[in-house]
Amino acid sequence: MAYHYLAFGIPVISEIELPALFPINESSNLENPVYVKLGLAPVELTGEGQNADRNAYCNADEMIYTISKKIKFYISNGNQVIIEPIAADYRTNLIYFYSNGLAAILYQRDMIPFHVSGVFTGSGKVALFAAPSGTGKSTLAVKLQELGFQPFTDDTAVLFIKDGKCYAQASYPMIRLWEQTLDQQHLLNIANKQKIFDDGDRDKFGFSFHSQFATAPVEVEKIIFLDKEGSEMRLSPIGNIEAFKALSDNVYRNHWIPVIQKSKLQFSLVGKILNCTPYFLALRPKDVNSISEFPLFVKKILQNVQN
C-alpha cells in the first residue's frame, strides 16, 4: 500500500505512514514526487562525500544521515529516501525524517528551507518569525493563535521569489513545543500531544493542525527577527548587514551549505528576500518571563499599531 502526502508543497509517495505530513488523494497531481521506503541504506555514497556534521555524510546529490542506535537515512537526487531502522520501532524516530531528511531533499532540489514559524495576518499574507531553536518562535506563534491569528507553519518554511515578491511554502501541519512551555499556553489540548523528541533531559511534543493547514504558497508580508535583550520589550532598528546575517543564520541546517554546494544559491536568495520584504527586530526581556506580554506586543506590530 502506498500513502500520499504533501511536504513543503512536494508530493510524497511512501511505503509507510507519515502522520505529520498533509495527506492527499492518490489522484492528485504527483509531478516529480519523493519516494519513501524502508530498506537498507548504502554504506557509501555513489560519489565522493564529506562530513557536514557528525550525523550527515553527503555531497550535492546524496546524503547518508545516521542517528546512532536509532535510525539511518539515505537521501538522494531530491526524490528518494530510504529509511533504515536501527532501533526496534522506527516510528519513534521519524522526527529525524521530518527535519533532516526533508531538509536534505529540499537542498537537493535547490530549495532553501528557513528556520521560521509564522501566522496569517489580517491581509491574508503571512508574517514569519525567524530565530534560532529555543528562542521561542513556536511558542509565540501559538500564543498569537490564542489572540486570533491563523497558523501558517511551525519551525520551517521554504522561501522563494516570484514576480518581485517573497513567498513562503509551509512545511507540514505539526506544531512542536518543548514540554516546559505546554502549561503556558491554552490553545492546544495537552491530551492530544505526541512525543516526537526525547534526548533524556527534555521532551518535545507535536500537535497536528491539518484542518487549518495551507498547502499553497503565501506572500510574506514581513519578517520579524526575535531576540532577547535588556529589560523591556521593544522594536529595534536593524540594518541591512545585520538583517542579512540574521536571515542567513536562520537558514535551516546552514552548516550543511558548503558541503552540499549551495553557498551561491543561499547568498543570492537571502539578498533578494531582504530587498523585497520588510523586516524588523523584536526584542523581549532577557531574564523576565514575558510569555503573555510579548505576543500582545507582537500583535501590535502585525496590525501596524504604533502604541
Secondary structure, DSSP 4 states (H G I P E B T S, - for coil): --EEEEETTEEEEESS--TTSEE--TTS--SS-EEEEESPPPSS-SS--EESSSSEEE-SSEEEEEETTTEEEEEETTTEEEEEE-SS-GGGGTHHIIIIIHHHHHHHTT--EEEEEEEE-TTSSEEEEE--TTSSHHHHHHHHHHTTPPEEESSEEEEEEETTEEEEEE--SEEEEEGGGGGG-SSS-GGG-EEEEE-SS-EEEEEE-GGG---S-EEEEEEEEEEE-SSS-EEE---HHHHHHHHHHTBTTGGGHHHHT-HHHHHHHHHHHHHHS-EEEEEE-SSS--TTHHHHHHHHHHTT---
